[in-house]
Amino acid sequence: MKIGLFSDTFYPEINGVATSVLTLHRELTRRGHEVHVFAPKCRGWESYQQDTVHYIASAPLLVLKDRNVAFPGPLTNWEATKLDFDIVHTNSEFVMGHFGRLVARANDSVLVHTYHTIWEEYTYYVTHGVADEAARKVARKYSEWWCNRFDRIIAPTGKTLGLLYDYGVRTPMDIIPSGMDIARFAPERHDALERAARRNECGVQPGERVLLNIGRISREKNLEQVMRVFPRLHEQHPDVRLVIVGEGPMREHLTKMAAELGVEQHVTFTGPKPWEKIDQYYAIGDVFVSASHSETQGLTYVEAMASGLCVCAVNDECLRGVIQDGVSGILTGDEDEALLSGLLRAFSDEGRQIARHAAKYAEPFGTEAFAAKVEKCYETAIADTKK
């Protein structure tokens, strides 16, 4: 098949959507398909130029200044249309999603879409809390309208599929969790010398244990709750340092929070790190923490498990089938007290025991299985359009 992947974010950006599209580009190519990616230029894009990766002129997005929005012009449109795709697979509901649909209409390509992001959780960036419920309703209605215009929809989890069904989406849907290169994160790949170098880079002192978070530093990730709880965790475990790897609009606010709470000397913000080296930063951790309710799948949870970390996360439907409390990780309630209790468990013998076996619970989320399921989705979509 000739496949076009259209996304508003792609490597070297680090986020779930970018990683999912990168994985599909690599794995579907290995399976013998001709796969092209169209995405905005972003910082560092020059390092990944390939004949089948088409970076498009872009500019910073006004609402999320750490993200770029693409401006596909007539030349780009001609370049994409002449490829005559069998499948156009969009991974965006906005600029690149619309561009993908335009290309598909020109070639009568079969249209598949992955609904990666629960947009009603992101309306704050537009409303800043004013009439936010109205904005959430608009996000739900737009998601329904968008998804009902495709031949097939991929939902990363049952949580996402259920939401889309509640929105009114009636397009045929498949649940396909995004895959990842499990072997890359194996703890045995990282020796003591490498770990020591990364720990030193992140300000970790000898003898300190690391409470780790990796991802975009934004409001929907709910890192404020982690920061509120951390001083009380540190009181009971003075050897624990909080390390936050990533970048985003909440970084300055969280830095101020750490100072106000008196723990700034025990918190490190590393800034963004190259995706190809991100496994080295997981390797410095002891416990991975998340209080987010905005994930559709949460690849970072699986990456942390594959890295041999005990994951401590506020329970969310997206974790069904991913983390079993007390077995493959620790799940907590929404309240600060519940999160603190979970973190205390994670830094106890229970957490150490979970960490020893965490990697095996990440194995079902490998890239080959992911690509095979997406390939089957494409074949089904093509067959259905011929009926």
C-alpha positions as CSV (number, residue, x, y, z in Angstrom):
1,M,0.0,0.0,0.0
2,K,1.0,3.6,-0.5
3,I,0.2,5.4,2.8
4,G,0.2,9.0,3.8
5,L,0.5,10.0,7.5
6,F,-0.6,13.5,8.3
7,S,0.2,15.0,11.7
8,D,0.5,18.4,13.5
9,T,3.5,17.0,15.4
10,F,6.4,14.7,14.5
11,Y,9.9,13.8,15.4
12,P,12.1,15.3,16.9
13,E,9.2,16.6,19.0
14,I,8.6,14.4,22.0
15,N,4.9,13.5,22.7
16,G,2.6,10.6,22.3
17,V,1.3,11.6,18.8
18,A,4.7,12.3,17.4
19,T,6.0,9.0,18.7
20,S,3.0,7.1,17.4
21,V,3.4,8.5,13.9
22,L,7.2,7.9,13.9
23,T,6.6,4.3,14.9
24,L,4.1,3.8,12.1
25,H,6.4,5.3,9.6
26,R,9.2,3.0,10.6
27,E,7.2,-0.2,11.1
28,L,4.9,0.0,8.1
29,T,7.9,0.7,5.9
30,R,9.6,-2.4,7.3
31,R,6.4,-4.3,6.4
32,G,6.9,-3.4,2.7
33,H,4.6,-0.4,2.4
34,E,5.6,3.0,0.9
35,V,4.9,5.4,3.8
36,H,5.1,9.2,3.7
37,V,4.8,11.6,6.6
38,F,3.6,15.2,6.3
39,A,4.2,17.4,9.4
40,P,5.2,20.9,10.4
41,K,8.8,22.0,10.7
42,C,9.8,22.1,14.3
43,R,13.0,22.7,16.2
44,G,15.6,20.2,15.0
45,W,13.7,19.0,12.0
46,E,16.9,19.2,9.9
47,S,18.3,16.2,11.7
48,Y,15.7,13.8,10.3
49,Q,15.4,14.6,6.6
50,Q,14.3,11.6,4.5
51,D,12.7,11.3,1.1
52,T,9.5,10.1,2.7
53,V,9.3,12.7,5.5
54,H,8.0,16.0,4.3
55,Y,8.4,18.9,6.7
56,I,6.1,21.8,5.9
57,A,6.8,25.5,6.6
58,S,5.3,26.5,10.0
59,A,5.1,29.2,12.6
60,P,4.6,29.1,16.4
61,L,1.0,28.6,17.5
62,L,-0.4,31.7,19.3
63,V,-2.2,29.6,22.0
64,L,0.5,27.0,22.6
65,K,3.8,28.9,21.8
66,D,5.9,25.7,22.1
67,R,4.1,24.2,19.2
68,N,4.2,25.1,15.5
69,V,1.3,25.2,13.1
70,A,1.9,24.2,9.4
71,F,1.1,26.3,6.4
72,P,0.7,23.9,3.5
73,G,1.0,25.8,0.2
74,P,0.1,24.9,-3.4
75,L,3.5,23.3,-4.0
76,T,3.1,21.0,-0.9
77,N,-0.4,20.2,-2.0
78,W,0.8,19.2,-5.5
79,E,3.6,17.2,-4.0
80,A,1.3,15.2,-1.7
81,T,-1.5,14.8,-4.3
82,K,0.8,13.3,-7.0
83,L,1.7,10.5,-4.6
84,D,-1.8,9.0,-5.1
85,F,-2.2,7.4,-1.7
86,D,-4.2,4.2,-1.2
87,I,-4.7,5.2,2.5
88,V,-4.6,8.7,4.0
89,H,-4.2,8.4,7.8
90,T,-4.7,11.6,9.7
91,N,-3.4,12.1,13.2
92,S,-4.8,15.6,13.7
93,E,-8.2,17.2,13.8
94,F,-6.8,20.6,12.7
95,V,-4.4,21.9,10.0
96,M,-2.7,18.7,9.0
97,G,-5.9,16.7,9.4
98,H,-7.7,19.1,7.0
99,F,-4.7,19.0,4.6
100,G,-4.8,15.2,4.7
101,R,-8.5,15.1,3.9
102,L,-7.9,17.5,1.0
103,V,-5.2,15.2,-0.4
104,A,-7.5,12.2,0.0
105,R,-10.4,13.8,-1.8
106,A,-8.1,14.6,-4.7
107,N,-7.0,10.9,-5.1
108,D,-10.2,9.2,-3.8
109,S,-8.0,7.7,-1.1
110,V,-9.5,5.7,1.8
111,L,-9.5,7.8,5.0
112,V,-8.5,6.6,8.4
113,H,-8.1,8.8,11.5
114,T,-6.6,8.2,14.9
115,Y,-8.2,10.3,17.7
116,H,-5.2,10.8,19.9
117,T,-6.3,13.7,22.1
118,I,-9.4,14.3,24.2
119,W,-9.8,17.9,23.2
120,E,-12.4,18.9,25.8
121,E,-9.5,18.6,28.3
122,Y,-7.5,21.3,26.5
123,T,-10.1,24.1,26.1
124,Y,-8.5,26.0,29.0
125,Y,-5.8,27.2,26.6
126,V,-8.4,29.1,24.7
127,T,-10.9,30.1,27.4
128,H,-8.6,30.5,30.4
129,G,-11.5,29.3,32.5
130,V,-14.1,31.7,31.1
131,A,-17.2,29.9,29.7
132,D,-15.1,26.7,29.7
133,E,-18.0,24.4,29.8
134,A,-19.4,25.9,26.6
135,A,-16.0,25.4,25.0
136,R,-15.9,21.8,26.1
137,K,-19.3,21.3,24.4
138,V,-17.9,22.8,21.2
139,A,-14.9,20.4,21.4
140,R,-17.2,17.4,21.8
141,K,-19.4,18.5,18.9
142,Y,-16.4,19.2,16.7
143,S,-14.9,15.8,17.5
144,E,-18.2,14.1,16.5
145,W,-18.4,16.1,13.3
146,W,-14.8,15.3,12.4
147,C,-14.8,11.6,13.2
148,N,-18.0,10.9,11.3
149,R,-16.3,12.1,8.1
150,F,-13.9,9.1,7.9
151,D,-14.0,5.5,6.6
152,R,-12.6,4.2,9.9
153,I,-11.4,5.5,13.3
154,I,-8.6,4.2,15.5
155,A,-9.1,4.8,19.2
156,P,-6.0,4.1,21.3
157,T,-8.0,2.8,24.3
158,G,-11.5,1.7,25.3
159,K,-11.8,5.0,27.2
160,T,-11.4,6.9,23.9
161,L,-13.8,4.7,22.0
162,G,-16.4,5.1,24.7
163,L,-16.1,8.9,24.7
164,L,-16.4,9.0,20.9
165,Y,-19.4,6.8,21.0
166,D,-21.0,9.1,23.6
167,Y,-20.2,12.1,21.4
168,G,-22.3,10.5,18.6
169,V,-19.5,9.0,16.4
170,R,-20.9,6.1,14.4
171,T,-18.0,5.6,12.1
172,P,-16.6,2.0,12.5
173,M,-13.9,2.1,15.2
174,D,-10.9,-0.1,16.2
175,I,-9.1,0.0,19.5
176,I,-5.4,-0.1,18.7
177,P,-3.0,1.1,21.4
178,S,0.1,2.9,20.0
179,G,3.1,0.6,20.0
180,M,6.6,1.3,21.2
181,D,10.1,-0.2,20.9
182,I,10.0,-2.1,24.2
183,A,13.6,-3.5,23.8
184,R,15.0,0.0,23.6
185,F,14.0,0.7,27.2
186,A,15.3,-2.5,28.7
187,P,17.1,-1.7,31.9
188,E,20.1,-3.9,31.0
189,R,20.9,-1.6,28.1
190,H,22.1,1.1,30.4
191,D,25.2,0.5,32.4
192,A,26.3,2.2,35.6
193,L,28.6,4.7,33.9
194,E,25.8,5.9,31.6
195,R,23.3,6.2,34.5
196,A,25.8,8.1,36.5
197,A,26.4,10.6,33.7
198,R,22.7,11.2,33.1
199,R,22.1,11.5,36.9
200,N,24.8,14.1,37.2
201,E,23.4,16.0,34.2
202,C,20.0,16.1,36.0
203,G,21.5,17.3,39.3
204,V,20.9,14.0,41.1
205,Q,23.3,13.6,44.0
206,P,24.9,10.3,45.0
207,G,22.6,8.2,47.1
208,E,19.4,10.1,46.0
209,R,16.4,8.2,44.6
210,V,14.5,9.8,41.7
211,L,10.8,10.5,41.4
212,L,10.5,11.0,37.6
213,N,8.1,12.6,35.2
214,I,8.7,12.8,31.4
215,G,6.5,14.7,29.0
216,R,4.9,18.0,28.2
217,I,4.8,20.4,31.2
218,S,1.3,21.6,30.7
219,R,-1.9,22.2,32.7
220,E,-3.7,19.0,31.7
221,K,-0.8,16.9,32.9
222,N,-1.7,18.0,36.5
223,L,1.9,18.3,37.7
224,E,0.7,20.9,40.2
225,Q,-0.7,18.1,42.3
226,V,2.6,16.2,42.1
227,M,4.4,19.4,43.3
228,R,1.9,19.9,46.1
229,V,2.4,16.4,47.4
230,F,6.2,16.3,46.9
231,P,7.2,18.3,50.1
232,R,5.3,15.8,52.3
233,L,6.9,12.8,50.5
234,H,10.3,14.5,50.9
235,E,9.8,14.9,54.6
236,Q,9.4,11.1,55.0
237,H,12.0,10.3,52.3
238,P,14.7,13.1,52.3
239,D,16.7,11.1,49.8
240,V,14.1,11.5,47.0
241,R,14.6,14.1,44.2
242,L,11.8,15.1,41.8
243,V,13.1,15.2,38.2
244,I,10.8,16.6,35.5
245,V,12.0,16.0,31.9
246,G,10.3,18.1,29.2
247,E,9.1,21.5,28.3
248,G,5.9,23.4,28.2
249,P,3.9,26.4,29.3
250,M,3.6,25.4,33.0
251,R,7.3,25.1,33.6
252,E,7.8,28.6,35.1
253,H,4.7,28.2,37.3
254,L,5.9,24.9,38.7
255,T,9.4,26.3,39.3
256,K,7.8,29.1,41.4
257,M,5.7,26.5,43.2
258,A,8.8,24.5,44.1
259,A,10.4,27.7,45.6
260,E,7.2,28.6,47.5
261,L,7.0,25.1,48.9
262,G,10.7,25.2,50.0
263,V,11.7,22.2,47.9
264,E,13.5,24.0,44.9
265,Q,16.8,22.4,46.0
266,H,15.3,19.0,45.6
267,V,13.5,19.5,42.2
268,T,15.2,19.5,38.8
269,F,13.6,20.7,35.5
270,T,15.9,19.3,32.8
271,G,14.2,20.9,29.8
272,P,13.5,18.9,26.7
273,K,15.7,16.0,25.8
274,P,16.3,14.3,22.4
275,W,13.8,11.6,21.7
276,E,16.5,9.1,20.6
277,K,18.1,9.4,24.0
278,I,14.9,9.5,26.1
279,D,15.4,5.9,27.3
280,Q,18.6,7.1,29.1
281,Y,16.6,9.5,31.2
282,Y,14.0,6.9,32.1
283,A,17.0,4.8,33.3
284,I,17.8,7.3,36.1
285,G,14.4,6.9,37.7
286,D,13.2,4.8,40.6
287,V,9.5,5.8,40.5
288,F,7.5,7.3,37.6
289,V,4.7,9.6,38.7
290,S,1.6,10.9,36.8
291,A,-1.5,12.7,38.1
292,S,-3.0,13.3,34.6
293,H,-6.5,12.5,33.5
294,S,-6.1,13.8,30.0
295,E,-4.3,10.8,28.4
296,T,-5.9,8.8,25.7
297,Q,-3.3,6.0,26.2
298,G,-0.3,7.4,28.1
299,L,2.7,5.9,26.3
300,T,5.0,7.3,29.0
301,Y,3.5,4.8,31.5
302,V,4.5,1.9,29.2
303,E,7.9,3.4,28.6
304,A,8.5,3.7,32.3
305,M,7.4,0.1,32.9
306,A,9.6,-1.1,30.1
307,S,12.5,0.8,31.8
308,G,12.0,-1.1,35.0
309,L,10.3,1.7,37.0
310,C,7.5,1.4,39.5
311,V,4.7,3.6,38.0
312,C,2.5,5.5,40.5
313,A,-0.4,7.1,38.7
314,V,-3.8,8.6,39.6
315,N,-6.3,6.0,38.3
316,D,-7.8,6.7,35.0
317,E,-9.8,4.6,32.5
318,C,-6.9,4.8,30.0
319,L,-4.9,2.6,32.3
320,R,-7.4,-0.3,32.2
321,G,-5.4,-3.2,30.8
322,V,-2.1,-1.3,31.2
323,I,-1.6,-1.1,35.0
324,Q,-2.9,-3.5,37.7
325,D,-2.6,-2.0,41.1
326,G,0.0,-3.7,43.2
327,V,1.1,-5.9,40.3
328,S,2.4,-3.9,37.4
329,G,2.2,-0.5,39.1
330,I,0.4,1.6,41.8
331,L,-2.9,3.3,41.1
332,T,-4.3,6.0,43.4
333,G,-7.4,8.1,43.9
334,D,-7.7,11.8,42.9
335,E,-7.0,13.4,46.2
336,D,-3.6,14.6,47.4
337,E,-3.7,12.2,50.3
338,A,-4.3,9.3,48.0
339,L,-1.4,10.3,45.7
340,L,0.9,10.7,48.7
341,S,-0.1,7.3,50.0
342,G,0.6,5.8,46.6
343,L,4.0,7.4,46.4
344,L,4.9,6.1,49.8
345,R,4.0,2.6,48.6
346,A,6.1,3.2,45.5
347,F,9.2,4.0,47.6
348,S,8.7,1.0,49.9
349,D,9.5,-2.6,49.4
350,E,6.3,-3.0,47.6
351,G,7.4,-0.5,44.9
352,R,10.8,-2.1,44.6
353,Q,9.2,-5.5,44.0
354,I,6.8,-4.1,41.4
355,A,9.8,-2.4,39.6
356,R,11.6,-5.8,39.4
357,H,8.9,-7.2,37.2
358,A,7.5,-4.1,35.5
359,A,9.3,-4.6,32.2
360,K,7.4,-7.9,31.4
361,Y,4.0,-6.1,31.7
362,A,5.1,-3.7,28.9
363,E,5.8,-6.4,26.4
364,P,2.3,-6.6,24.8
365,F,2.7,-2.9,23.7
366,G,5.4,-3.6,21.1
367,T,5.7,-1.8,17.8
368,E,5.4,-4.9,15.5
369,A,2.0,-5.8,17.0
370,F,0.9,-2.1,16.7
371,A,1.8,-1.9,13.0
372,A,0.1,-5.3,12.2
373,K,-3.1,-4.1,13.8
374,V,-3.0,-0.8,11.9
375,E,-2.3,-2.6,8.7
376,K,-5.3,-4.8,9.3
377,C,-7.4,-1.7,10.0
378,Y,-6.3,-0.2,6.6
379,E,-7.2,-3.5,4.8
380,T,-10.6,-3.6,6.4
381,A,-11.3,0.1,5.5
382,I,-10.3,-0.5,1.9
383,A,-12.5,-3.6,1.7
384,D,-15.5,-1.9,3.2
385,T,-15.3,1.0,0.7
386,K,-15.5,-1.5,-2.2
387,K,-18.7,-3.0,-0.9
